[in-house]
Amino acid sequence: MKQGIIPAPLRLLPWTAILLTLAIGGFGLIVLYSAAGGSLSPWALNQGVRILAFLGMAIALSRISERGWQQAAFPAYAIITVLLVAVELLGAVRGGSQRWLDLGFIRLQPSELMKVAIVLAVARFYSLLPASQTRTFTAIWPAAVLIGLPAALVMLQPDLGTAMMICFGGLTVTFLAGLPLRLYVGAALAAGAAGPIVFSMMHEYQRNRVLIFLDPESDPLGKGYHISQSKIAIGSGGIFGKGYLQGTQSRLDYLPERHTDFVFATMAEEWGLMGGLFLILAFFLLIRWAMRVAQNAPSRFAMLTAAGLATTIFFYVAINLMMVMGLAPVVGIPLPMVSYGGSAVMTVMICLGILMSIDRESRRKARRL
């Protein structure tokens, strides 16, 4: 097509990422429609509206310049940290956890926003730090405070899965910033040594999740019920699945949380291995695009931010898939754009919006050369 036919703002959008997002979200709507027994309500229709609305938000965020994100990094981190403190004081309790602020028109989960803010804040810190100080103590303790403070506040809610995601996102940026590998090896050894102490400090339900992960068959009808039924659903799907709207584990209510944390098991039962490979491939291509954005980023801040956000999306997918397959404890991490719920969709779309912004900046500077 001639360049004059398509408006420049549309032509410059990263259509690869947008189409992959729509493919993942669209497939998720098909799964949610089936999980509701062949009905658009209560999940598929609401989820579809959220995906389109937040995708529009992501495209709007892509118009913000890299300088705008740099200036917003520390203020956004500070505001969301204050909101996390407010959750402890005023938060709404749901499912035994205090994670939400009820603002009337929306129930906000600040810990989800912190997954993005921690990447921006740590990336901004290292972009301001002189390269000569990267391997000094000055490069370690501020980042440790930036990561540790919100992670500790989220652990108080309690929300182990989200606290882990915040730590993973922040630590990824510190690693890419050039901190010595020996620090991570030492931290891993220290964490292993402190494991029994941490285990003893966990809430009872968190300890049960770890124990059931190690031996789910010890209580298949009690605490291990989720994992056992998830494995049955995934295994019974075989190569091509039982057929759309034909899943028994989900339709007969054997599979708990079939529309949220365990939506992949719902999908795998009906679509089989081929459906699972489609989702994994789509997420792989989306994350690969994000890593290419990081590779071509025009500045240190943009590179660290893009790589951190790409790994944030990766951790969403990897932890959820490991969880539903019994390879990790159940920590309540949803499969983004597939699991029902607005928080994860919002977070991933913000990540994509910032990545689109960095990609647009890279291509704009490349055209000047």
TORTIGU-825899 format. One record per residue (C-alpha): x negated, y, z. Coordinates in steps of 0.2 Angstrom, whole numbers. Layout:
<drenpa><px>X</px><py>Y</py><pz>Z</pz></drenpa>
...
END
This chain:
<drenpa><px>0</px><py>0</py><pz>0</pz></drenpa>
<drenpa><px>-5</px><py>18</py><pz>-3</pz></drenpa>
<drenpa><px>-11</px><py>27</py><pz>13</pz></drenpa>
<drenpa><px>2</px><py>40</py><pz>10</pz></drenpa>
<drenpa><px>17</px><py>28</py><pz>11</pz></drenpa>
<drenpa><px>13</px><py>23</py><pz>29</pz></drenpa>
<drenpa><px>12</px><py>37</py><pz>42</pz></drenpa>
<drenpa><px>-6</px><py>38</py><pz>50</pz></drenpa>
<drenpa><px>0</px><py>34</py><pz>68</pz></drenpa>
<drenpa><px>8</px><py>18</py><pz>62</pz></drenpa>
<drenpa><px>-6</px><py>13</py><pz>51</pz></drenpa>
<drenpa><px>-19</px><py>15</py><pz>65</pz></drenpa>
<drenpa><px>-10</px><py>4</py><pz>77</pz></drenpa>
<drenpa><px>-18</px><py>-13</py><pz>81</pz></drenpa>
<drenpa><px>-5</px><py>-23</py><pz>73</pz></drenpa>
<drenpa><px>-14</px><py>-39</py><pz>77</pz></drenpa>
<drenpa><px>-12</px><py>-37</py><pz>96</pz></drenpa>
<drenpa><px>6</px><py>-30</py><pz>94</pz></drenpa>
<drenpa><px>11</px><py>-45</py><pz>83</pz></drenpa>
<drenpa><px>3</px><py>-58</py><pz>95</pz></drenpa>
<drenpa><px>11</px><py>-49</py><pz>110</pz></drenpa>
<drenpa><px>28</px><py>-51</py><pz>101</pz></drenpa>
<drenpa><px>25</px><py>-69</py><pz>97</pz></drenpa>
<drenpa><px>21</px><py>-73</py><pz>115</pz></drenpa>
<drenpa><px>35</px><py>-63</py><pz>122</pz></drenpa>
<drenpa><px>47</px><py>-70</py><pz>108</pz></drenpa>
<drenpa><px>43</px><py>-88</py><pz>112</pz></drenpa>
<drenpa><px>45</px><py>-84</py><pz>131</pz></drenpa>
<drenpa><px>63</px><py>-78</py><pz>127</pz></drenpa>
<drenpa><px>67</px><py>-94</py><pz>118</pz></drenpa>
<drenpa><px>60</px><py>-104</py><pz>134</pz></drenpa>
<drenpa><px>70</px><py>-93</py><pz>146</pz></drenpa>
<drenpa><px>86</px><py>-95</py><pz>135</pz></drenpa>
<drenpa><px>84</px><py>-114</py><pz>137</pz></drenpa>
<drenpa><px>80</px><py>-113</py><pz>156</pz></drenpa>
<drenpa><px>97</px><py>-104</py><pz>158</pz></drenpa>
<drenpa><px>106</px><py>-119</py><pz>150</pz></drenpa>
<drenpa><px>107</px><py>-110</py><pz>133</pz></drenpa>
<drenpa><px>112</px><py>-93</py><pz>139</pz></drenpa>
<drenpa><px>105</px><py>-76</py><pz>136</pz></drenpa>
<drenpa><px>109</px><py>-71</py><pz>154</pz></drenpa>
<drenpa><px>103</px><py>-70</py><pz>167</pz></drenpa>
<drenpa><px>85</px><py>-71</py><pz>161</pz></drenpa>
<drenpa><px>82</px><py>-70</py><pz>142</pz></drenpa>
<drenpa><px>91</px><py>-54</py><pz>138</pz></drenpa>
<drenpa><px>84</px><py>-44</py><pz>153</pz></drenpa>
<drenpa><px>67</px><py>-50</py><pz>149</pz></drenpa>
<drenpa><px>68</px><py>-45</py><pz>131</pz></drenpa>
<drenpa><px>73</px><py>-27</py><pz>135</pz></drenpa>
<drenpa><px>58</px><py>-26</py><pz>147</pz></drenpa>
<drenpa><px>46</px><py>-33</py><pz>134</pz></drenpa>
<drenpa><px>52</px><py>-20</py><pz>121</pz></drenpa>
<drenpa><px>52</px><py>-6</py><pz>134</pz></drenpa>
<drenpa><px>35</px><py>-9</py><pz>141</pz></drenpa>
<drenpa><px>28</px><py>-12</py><pz>123</pz></drenpa>
<drenpa><px>34</px><py>5</py><pz>119</pz></drenpa>
<drenpa><px>25</px><py>11</py><pz>135</pz></drenpa>
<drenpa><px>9</px><py>3</py><pz>129</pz></drenpa>
<drenpa><px>10</px><py>11</py><pz>112</pz></drenpa>
<drenpa><px>13</px><py>28</py><pz>121</pz></drenpa>
<drenpa><px>-2</px><py>25</py><pz>133</pz></drenpa>
<drenpa><px>-13</px><py>21</py><pz>118</pz></drenpa>
<drenpa><px>-12</px><py>40</py><pz>113</pz></drenpa>
<drenpa><px>-21</px><py>44</py><pz>129</pz></drenpa>
<drenpa><px>-40</px><py>48</py><pz>126</pz></drenpa>
<drenpa><px>-54</px><py>39</py><pz>134</pz></drenpa>
<drenpa><px>-58</px><py>55</py><pz>144</pz></drenpa>
<drenpa><px>-40</px><py>55</py><pz>150</pz></drenpa>
<drenpa><px>-43</px><py>37</py><pz>157</pz></drenpa>
<drenpa><px>-59</px><py>42</py><pz>165</pz></drenpa>
<drenpa><px>-51</px><py>57</py><pz>174</pz></drenpa>
<drenpa><px>-37</px><py>46</py><pz>180</pz></drenpa>
<drenpa><px>-47</px><py>32</py><pz>186</pz></drenpa>
<drenpa><px>-51</px><py>37</py><pz>204</pz></drenpa>
<drenpa><px>-34</px><py>47</py><pz>207</pz></drenpa>
<drenpa><px>-24</px><py>32</py><pz>201</pz></drenpa>
<drenpa><px>-34</px><py>20</py><pz>213</pz></drenpa>
<drenpa><px>-31</px><py>32</py><pz>227</pz></drenpa>
<drenpa><px>-13</px><py>34</py><pz>224</pz></drenpa>
<drenpa><px>-10</px><py>15</py><pz>223</pz></drenpa>
<drenpa><px>-20</px><py>12</py><pz>238</pz></drenpa>
<drenpa><px>-9</px><py>24</py><pz>248</pz></drenpa>
<drenpa><px>6</px><py>14</py><pz>241</pz></drenpa>
<drenpa><px>-1</px><py>-2</py><pz>247</pz></drenpa>
<drenpa><px>-2</px><py>6</py><pz>264</pz></drenpa>
<drenpa><px>16</px><py>11</py><pz>262</pz></drenpa>
<drenpa><px>21</px><py>-7</py><pz>258</pz></drenpa>
<drenpa><px>14</px><py>-12</py><pz>276</pz></drenpa>
<drenpa><px>24</px><py>2</py><pz>284</pz></drenpa>
<drenpa><px>40</px><py>3</py><pz>273</pz></drenpa>
<drenpa><px>40</px><py>-12</py><pz>261</pz></drenpa>
<drenpa><px>55</px><py>-23</py><pz>257</pz></drenpa>
<drenpa><px>53</px><py>-41</py><pz>263</pz></drenpa>
<drenpa><px>57</px><py>-54</py><pz>250</pz></drenpa>
<drenpa><px>54</px><py>-73</py><pz>250</pz></drenpa>
<drenpa><px>45</px><py>-71</py><pz>267</pz></drenpa>
<drenpa><px>32</px><py>-58</py><pz>260</pz></drenpa>
<drenpa><px>32</px><py>-39</py><pz>261</pz></drenpa>
<drenpa><px>26</px><py>-34</py><pz>244</pz></drenpa>
<drenpa><px>38</px><py>-21</py><pz>237</pz></drenpa>
<drenpa><px>43</px><py>-3</py><pz>239</pz></drenpa>
<drenpa><px>62</px><py>-1</py><pz>236</pz></drenpa>
<drenpa><px>63</px><py>16</py><pz>227</pz></drenpa>
<drenpa><px>82</px><py>14</py><pz>223</pz></drenpa>
<drenpa><px>80</px><py>14</py><pz>204</pz></drenpa>
<drenpa><px>66</px><py>2</py><pz>204</pz></drenpa>
<drenpa><px>58</px><py>-11</py><pz>216</pz></drenpa>
<drenpa><px>39</px><py>-7</py><pz>214</pz></drenpa>
<drenpa><px>25</px><py>-19</py><pz>218</pz></drenpa>
<drenpa><px>10</px><py>-8</py><pz>220</pz></drenpa>
<drenpa><px>-2</px><py>-23</py><pz>221</pz></drenpa>
<drenpa><px>2</px><py>-27</py><pz>202</pz></drenpa>
<drenpa><px>-4</px><py>-9</py><pz>197</pz></drenpa>
<drenpa><px>-20</px><py>-11</py><pz>207</pz></drenpa>
<drenpa><px>-25</px><py>-25</py><pz>195</pz></drenpa>
<drenpa><px>-27</px><py>-12</py><pz>182</pz></drenpa>
<drenpa><px>-33</px><py>2</py><pz>194</pz></drenpa>
<drenpa><px>-47</px><py>-8</py><pz>201</pz></drenpa>
<drenpa><px>-55</px><py>-11</py><pz>184</pz></drenpa>
<drenpa><px>-53</px><py>8</py><pz>180</pz></drenpa>
<drenpa><px>-61</px><py>13</py><pz>196</pz></drenpa>
<drenpa><px>-76</px><py>1</py><pz>196</pz></drenpa>
<drenpa><px>-79</px><py>5</py><pz>178</pz></drenpa>
<drenpa><px>-79</px><py>23</py><pz>181</pz></drenpa>
<drenpa><px>-91</px><py>21</py><pz>196</pz></drenpa>
<drenpa><px>-104</px><py>12</py><pz>186</pz></drenpa>
<drenpa><px>-102</px><py>24</py><pz>171</pz></drenpa>
<drenpa><px>-107</px><py>38</py><pz>183</pz></drenpa>
<drenpa><px>-121</px><py>28</py><pz>191</pz></drenpa>
<drenpa><px>-138</px><py>31</py><pz>183</pz></drenpa>
<drenpa><px>-145</px><py>16</py><pz>174</pz></drenpa>
<drenpa><px>-161</px><py>16</py><pz>185</pz></drenpa>
<drenpa><px>-150</px><py>13</py><pz>201</pz></drenpa>
<drenpa><px>-140</px><py>-2</py><pz>194</pz></drenpa>
<drenpa><px>-151</px><py>-15</py><pz>204</pz></drenpa>
<drenpa><px>-151</px><py>-5</py><pz>220</pz></drenpa>
<drenpa><px>-141</px><py>-6</py><pz>236</pz></drenpa>
<drenpa><px>-132</px><py>10</py><pz>230</pz></drenpa>
<drenpa><px>-124</px><py>0</py><pz>216</pz></drenpa>
<drenpa><px>-117</px><py>-13</py><pz>227</pz></drenpa>
<drenpa><px>-109</px><py>-5</py><pz>243</pz></drenpa>
<drenpa><px>-97</px><py>7</py><pz>235</pz></drenpa>
<drenpa><px>-91</px><py>-6</py><pz>223</pz></drenpa>
<drenpa><px>-88</px><py>-18</py><pz>237</pz></drenpa>
<drenpa><px>-78</px><py>-5</py><pz>246</pz></drenpa>
<drenpa><px>-68</px><py>-1</py><pz>231</pz></drenpa>
<drenpa><px>-64</px><py>-20</py><pz>229</pz></drenpa>
<drenpa><px>-62</px><py>-25</py><pz>247</pz></drenpa>
<drenpa><px>-50</px><py>-12</py><pz>253</pz></drenpa>
<drenpa><px>-36</px><py>-16</py><pz>242</pz></drenpa>
<drenpa><px>-39</px><py>-34</py><pz>242</pz></drenpa>
<drenpa><px>-38</px><py>-34</py><pz>261</pz></drenpa>
<drenpa><px>-22</px><py>-24</py><pz>260</pz></drenpa>
<drenpa><px>-14</px><py>-36</py><pz>248</pz></drenpa>
<drenpa><px>-19</px><py>-51</py><pz>259</pz></drenpa>
<drenpa><px>-9</px><py>-43</py><pz>273</pz></drenpa>
<drenpa><px>7</px><py>-44</py><pz>263</pz></drenpa>
<drenpa><px>2</px><py>-59</py><pz>262</pz></drenpa>
<drenpa><px>-2</px><py>-62</py><pz>243</pz></drenpa>
<drenpa><px>-17</px><py>-73</py><pz>241</pz></drenpa>
<drenpa><px>-15</px><py>-74</py><pz>222</pz></drenpa>
<drenpa><px>-14</px><py>-56</py><pz>218</pz></drenpa>
<drenpa><px>-29</px><py>-52</py><pz>230</pz></drenpa>
<drenpa><px>-39</px><py>-65</py><pz>221</pz></drenpa>
<drenpa><px>-34</px><py>-56</py><pz>204</pz></drenpa>
<drenpa><px>-40</px><py>-40</py><pz>211</pz></drenpa>
<drenpa><px>-57</px><py>-47</py><pz>217</pz></drenpa>
<drenpa><px>-59</px><py>-56</py><pz>200</pz></drenpa>
<drenpa><px>-56</px><py>-40</py><pz>190</pz></drenpa>
<drenpa><px>-67</px><py>-29</py><pz>200</pz></drenpa>
<drenpa><px>-81</px><py>-42</py><pz>201</pz></drenpa>
<drenpa><px>-81</px><py>-45</py><pz>182</pz></drenpa>
<drenpa><px>-84</px><py>-26</py><pz>180</pz></drenpa>
<drenpa><px>-99</px><py>-27</py><pz>192</pz></drenpa>
<drenpa><px>-106</px><py>-42</py><pz>184</pz></drenpa>
<drenpa><px>-105</px><py>-34</py><pz>166</pz></drenpa>
<drenpa><px>-112</px><py>-18</py><pz>174</pz></drenpa>
<drenpa><px>-129</px><py>-27</py><pz>176</pz></drenpa>
<drenpa><px>-129</px><py>-32</py><pz>195</pz></drenpa>
<drenpa><px>-142</px><py>-46</py><pz>198</pz></drenpa>
<drenpa><px>-135</px><py>-64</py><pz>196</pz></drenpa>
<drenpa><px>-143</px><py>-69</py><pz>212</pz></drenpa>
<drenpa><px>-130</px><py>-58</py><pz>221</pz></drenpa>
<drenpa><px>-116</px><py>-68</py><pz>214</pz></drenpa>
<drenpa><px>-125</px><py>-85</py><pz>218</pz></drenpa>
<drenpa><px>-128</px><py>-79</py><pz>236</pz></drenpa>
<drenpa><px>-110</px><py>-73</py><pz>238</pz></drenpa>
<drenpa><px>-103</px><py>-90</py><pz>231</pz></drenpa>
<drenpa><px>-114</px><py>-99</py><pz>244</pz></drenpa>
<drenpa><px>-108</px><py>-88</py><pz>258</pz></drenpa>
<drenpa><px>-90</px><py>-90</py><pz>253</pz></drenpa>
<drenpa><px>-92</px><py>-109</py><pz>253</pz></drenpa>
<drenpa><px>-100</px><py>-108</py><pz>270</pz></drenpa>
<drenpa><px>-86</px><py>-97</py><pz>277</pz></drenpa>
<drenpa><px>-73</px><py>-108</py><pz>269</pz></drenpa>
<drenpa><px>-68</px><py>-117</py><pz>285</pz></drenpa>
<drenpa><px>-66</px><py>-100</py><pz>294</pz></drenpa>
<drenpa><px>-56</px><py>-92</py><pz>280</pz></drenpa>
<drenpa><px>-45</px><py>-108</py><pz>280</pz></drenpa>
<drenpa><px>-41</px><py>-107</py><pz>298</pz></drenpa>
<drenpa><px>-36</px><py>-88</py><pz>296</pz></drenpa>
<drenpa><px>-24</px><py>-92</py><pz>282</pz></drenpa>
<drenpa><px>-5</px><py>-92</py><pz>285</pz></drenpa>
<drenpa><px>2</px><py>-110</py><pz>287</pz></drenpa>
<drenpa><px>11</px><py>-110</py><pz>270</pz></drenpa>
<drenpa><px>-6</px><py>-105</py><pz>262</pz></drenpa>
<drenpa><px>-15</px><py>-119</py><pz>271</pz></drenpa>
<drenpa><px>-1</px><py>-131</py><pz>266</pz></drenpa>
<drenpa><px>-4</px><py>-126</py><pz>248</pz></drenpa>
<drenpa><px>-22</px><py>-130</py><pz>248</pz></drenpa>
<drenpa><px>-19</px><py>-147</py><pz>257</pz></drenpa>
<drenpa><px>-5</px><py>-151</py><pz>244</pz></drenpa>
<drenpa><px>-17</px><py>-146</py><pz>230</pz></drenpa>
<drenpa><px>-30</px><py>-158</py><pz>236</pz></drenpa>
<drenpa><px>-17</px><py>-172</py><pz>238</pz></drenpa>
<drenpa><px>0</px><py>-168</py><pz>231</pz></drenpa>
<drenpa><px>6</px><py>-186</py><pz>232</pz></drenpa>
<drenpa><px>5</px><py>-186</py><pz>251</pz></drenpa>
<drenpa><px>22</px><py>-177</py><pz>252</pz></drenpa>
<drenpa><px>30</px><py>-178</py><pz>234</pz></drenpa>
<drenpa><px>47</px><py>-174</py><pz>241</pz></drenpa>
<drenpa><px>42</px><py>-160</py><pz>252</pz></drenpa>
<drenpa><px>27</px><py>-148</py><pz>251</pz></drenpa>
<drenpa><px>21</px><py>-157</py><pz>235</pz></drenpa>
<drenpa><px>37</px><py>-156</py><pz>226</pz></drenpa>
<drenpa><px>33</px><py>-142</py><pz>215</pz></drenpa>
<drenpa><px>17</px><py>-149</py><pz>208</pz></drenpa>
<drenpa><px>24</px><py>-167</py><pz>207</pz></drenpa>
<drenpa><px>39</px><py>-161</py><pz>197</pz></drenpa>
<drenpa><px>29</px><py>-149</py><pz>186</pz></drenpa>
<drenpa><px>17</px><py>-164</py><pz>181</pz></drenpa>
<drenpa><px>32</px><py>-175</py><pz>177</pz></drenpa>
<drenpa><px>39</px><py>-161</py><pz>166</pz></drenpa>
<drenpa><px>23</px><py>-158</py><pz>157</pz></drenpa>
<drenpa><px>19</px><py>-176</py><pz>155</pz></drenpa>
<drenpa><px>36</px><py>-181</py><pz>149</pz></drenpa>
<drenpa><px>35</px><py>-169</py><pz>135</pz></drenpa>
<drenpa><px>22</px><py>-179</py><pz>126</pz></drenpa>
<drenpa><px>16</px><py>-172</py><pz>109</pz></drenpa>
<drenpa><px>31</px><py>-164</py><pz>102</pz></drenpa>
<drenpa><px>42</px><py>-163</py><pz>117</pz></drenpa>
<drenpa><px>60</px><py>-169</py><pz>120</pz></drenpa>
<drenpa><px>68</px><py>-156</py><pz>109</pz></drenpa>
<drenpa><px>74</px><py>-139</py><pz>112</pz></drenpa>
<drenpa><px>88</px><py>-138</py><pz>125</pz></drenpa>
<drenpa><px>85</px><py>-156</py><pz>129</pz></drenpa>
<drenpa><px>73</px><py>-154</py><pz>144</pz></drenpa>
<drenpa><px>80</px><py>-164</py><pz>159</pz></drenpa>
<drenpa><px>68</px><py>-159</py><pz>173</pz></drenpa>
<drenpa><px>73</px><py>-141</py><pz>171</pz></drenpa>
<drenpa><px>91</px><py>-143</py><pz>166</pz></drenpa>
<drenpa><px>95</px><py>-154</py><pz>180</pz></drenpa>
<drenpa><px>86</px><py>-143</py><pz>192</pz></drenpa>
<drenpa><px>72</px><py>-155</py><pz>197</pz></drenpa>
<drenpa><px>59</px><py>-142</py><pz>192</pz></drenpa>
<drenpa><px>59</px><py>-127</py><pz>205</pz></drenpa>
<drenpa><px>55</px><py>-110</py><pz>199</pz></drenpa>
<drenpa><px>58</px><py>-116</py><pz>181</pz></drenpa>
<drenpa><px>59</px><py>-98</py><pz>174</pz></drenpa>
<drenpa><px>45</px><py>-90</py><pz>184</pz></drenpa>
<drenpa><px>29</px><py>-98</py><pz>190</pz></drenpa>
<drenpa><px>33</px><py>-115</py><pz>182</pz></drenpa>
<drenpa><px>40</px><py>-109</py><pz>165</pz></drenpa>
<drenpa><px>25</px><py>-117</py><pz>156</pz></drenpa>
<drenpa><px>31</px><py>-134</py><pz>163</pz></drenpa>
<drenpa><px>49</px><py>-130</py><pz>156</pz></drenpa>
<drenpa><px>42</px><py>-126</py><pz>139</pz></drenpa>
<drenpa><px>30</px><py>-141</py><pz>139</pz></drenpa>
<drenpa><px>44</px><py>-153</py><pz>142</pz></drenpa>
<drenpa><px>54</px><py>-147</py><pz>127</pz></drenpa>
<drenpa><px>40</px><py>-142</py><pz>115</pz></drenpa>
<drenpa><px>27</px><py>-154</py><pz>121</pz></drenpa>
<drenpa><px>8</px><py>-152</py><pz>118</pz></drenpa>
<drenpa><px>11</px><py>-143</py><pz>102</pz></drenpa>
<drenpa><px>21</px><py>-129</py><pz>111</pz></drenpa>
<drenpa><px>7</px><py>-128</py><pz>124</pz></drenpa>
<drenpa><px>-6</px><py>-127</py><pz>111</pz></drenpa>
<drenpa><px>4</px><py>-113</py><pz>102</pz></drenpa>
<drenpa><px>4</px><py>-102</py><pz>118</pz></drenpa>
<drenpa><px>-14</px><py>-106</py><pz>122</pz></drenpa>
<drenpa><px>-20</px><py>-101</py><pz>105</pz></drenpa>
<drenpa><px>-9</px><py>-85</py><pz>105</pz></drenpa>
<drenpa><px>-16</px><py>-80</py><pz>122</pz></drenpa>
<drenpa><px>-34</px><py>-84</py><pz>116</pz></drenpa>
<drenpa><px>-32</px><py>-73</py><pz>100</pz></drenpa>
<drenpa><px>-26</px><py>-59</py><pz>110</pz></drenpa>
<drenpa><px>-40</px><py>-60</py><pz>123</pz></drenpa>
<drenpa><px>-52</px><py>-62</py><pz>109</pz></drenpa>
<drenpa><px>-46</px><py>-46</py><pz>101</pz></drenpa>
<drenpa><px>-48</px><py>-37</py><pz>118</pz></drenpa>
<drenpa><px>-66</px><py>-43</py><pz>120</pz></drenpa>
<drenpa><px>-69</px><py>-36</py><pz>102</pz></drenpa>
<drenpa><px>-63</px><py>-20</py><pz>108</pz></drenpa>
<drenpa><px>-75</px><py>-21</py><pz>122</pz></drenpa>
<drenpa><px>-89</px><py>-25</py><pz>110</pz></drenpa>
<drenpa><px>-86</px><py>-10</py><pz>99</pz></drenpa>
<drenpa><px>-82</px><py>2</py><pz>113</pz></drenpa>
<drenpa><px>-90</px><py>19</py><pz>111</pz></drenpa>
<drenpa><px>-96</px><py>21</py><pz>129</pz></drenpa>
<drenpa><px>-101</px><py>12</py><pz>145</pz></drenpa>
<drenpa><px>-85</px><py>16</py><pz>153</pz></drenpa>
<drenpa><px>-74</px><py>10</py><pz>139</pz></drenpa>
<drenpa><px>-84</px><py>-6</py><pz>137</pz></drenpa>
<drenpa><px>-83</px><py>-10</py><pz>156</pz></drenpa>
<drenpa><px>-64</px><py>-6</py><pz>156</pz></drenpa>
<drenpa><px>-60</px><py>-16</py><pz>140</pz></drenpa>
<drenpa><px>-70</px><py>-31</py><pz>146</pz></drenpa>
<drenpa><px>-62</px><py>-30</py><pz>164</pz></drenpa>
<drenpa><px>-44</px><py>-29</py><pz>157</pz></drenpa>
<drenpa><px>-47</px><py>-43</py><pz>145</pz></drenpa>
<drenpa><px>-53</px><py>-54</py><pz>159</pz></drenpa>
<drenpa><px>-38</px><py>-48</py><pz>169</pz></drenpa>
<drenpa><px>-26</px><py>-55</py><pz>156</pz></drenpa>
<drenpa><px>-37</px><py>-71</py><pz>155</pz></drenpa>
<drenpa><px>-36</px><py>-74</py><pz>174</pz></drenpa>
<drenpa><px>-17</px><py>-72</py><pz>173</pz></drenpa>
<drenpa><px>-16</px><py>-86</py><pz>160</pz></drenpa>
<drenpa><px>-30</px><py>-97</py><pz>167</pz></drenpa>
<drenpa><px>-24</px><py>-97</py><pz>185</pz></drenpa>
<drenpa><px>-5</px><py>-100</py><pz>180</pz></drenpa>
<drenpa><px>-10</px><py>-115</py><pz>168</pz></drenpa>
<drenpa><px>-21</px><py>-123</py><pz>181</pz></drenpa>
<drenpa><px>-8</px><py>-120</py><pz>194</pz></drenpa>
<drenpa><px>6</px><py>-129</py><pz>185</pz></drenpa>
<drenpa><px>-5</px><py>-143</py><pz>180</pz></drenpa>
<drenpa><px>-11</px><py>-146</py><pz>198</pz></drenpa>
<drenpa><px>-29</px><py>-140</py><pz>195</pz></drenpa>
<drenpa><px>-27</px><py>-126</py><pz>207</pz></drenpa>
<drenpa><px>-16</px><py>-122</py><pz>222</pz></drenpa>
<drenpa><px>1</px><py>-114</py><pz>219</pz></drenpa>
<drenpa><px>-3</px><py>-95</py><pz>222</pz></drenpa>
<drenpa><px>12</px><py>-87</py><pz>213</pz></drenpa>
<drenpa><px>3</px><py>-80</py><pz>198</pz></drenpa>
<drenpa><px>16</px><py>-79</py><pz>183</pz></drenpa>
<drenpa><px>12</px><py>-83</py><pz>165</pz></drenpa>
<drenpa><px>12</px><py>-65</py><pz>157</pz></drenpa>
<drenpa><px>26</px><py>-61</py><pz>145</pz></drenpa>
<drenpa><px>33</px><py>-79</py><pz>147</pz></drenpa>
<drenpa><px>38</px><py>-80</py><pz>165</pz></drenpa>
<drenpa><px>53</px><py>-70</py><pz>170</pz></drenpa>
<drenpa><px>50</px><py>-54</py><pz>179</pz></drenpa>
<drenpa><px>45</px><py>-36</py><pz>176</pz></drenpa>
<drenpa><px>29</px><py>-34</py><pz>186</pz></drenpa>
<drenpa><px>18</px><py>-45</py><pz>176</pz></drenpa>
<drenpa><px>25</px><py>-39</py><pz>160</pz></drenpa>
<drenpa><px>22</px><py>-21</py><pz>165</pz></drenpa>
<drenpa><px>4</px><py>-24</py><pz>171</pz></drenpa>
<drenpa><px>-1</px><py>-33</py><pz>155</pz></drenpa>
<drenpa><px>7</px><py>-20</py><pz>144</pz></drenpa>
<drenpa><px>-3</px><py>-7</py><pz>153</pz></drenpa>
<drenpa><px>-19</px><py>-17</py><pz>150</pz></drenpa>
<drenpa><px>-14</px><py>-18</py><pz>132</pz></drenpa>
<drenpa><px>-10</px><py>1</py><pz>131</pz></drenpa>
<drenpa><px>-27</px><py>5</py><pz>138</pz></drenpa>
<drenpa><px>-36</px><py>-7</py><pz>126</pz></drenpa>
<drenpa><px>-27</px><py>0</py><pz>111</pz></drenpa>
<drenpa><px>-32</px><py>18</py><pz>117</pz></drenpa>
<drenpa><px>-51</px><py>12</py><pz>117</pz></drenpa>
<drenpa><px>-49</px><py>3</py><pz>101</pz></drenpa>
<drenpa><px>-41</px><py>19</py><pz>93</pz></drenpa>
<drenpa><px>-56</px><py>29</py><pz>100</pz></drenpa>
<drenpa><px>-68</px><py>17</py><pz>93</pz></drenpa>
<drenpa><px>-61</px><py>17</py><pz>76</pz></drenpa>
<drenpa><px>-59</px><py>36</py><pz>76</pz></drenpa>
<drenpa><px>-78</px><py>38</py><pz>80</pz></drenpa>
<drenpa><px>-83</px><py>25</py><pz>67</pz></drenpa>
<drenpa><px>-74</px><py>35</py><pz>53</pz></drenpa>
<drenpa><px>-84</px><py>51</py><pz>58</pz></drenpa>
<drenpa><px>-100</px><py>41</py><pz>55</pz></drenpa>
END
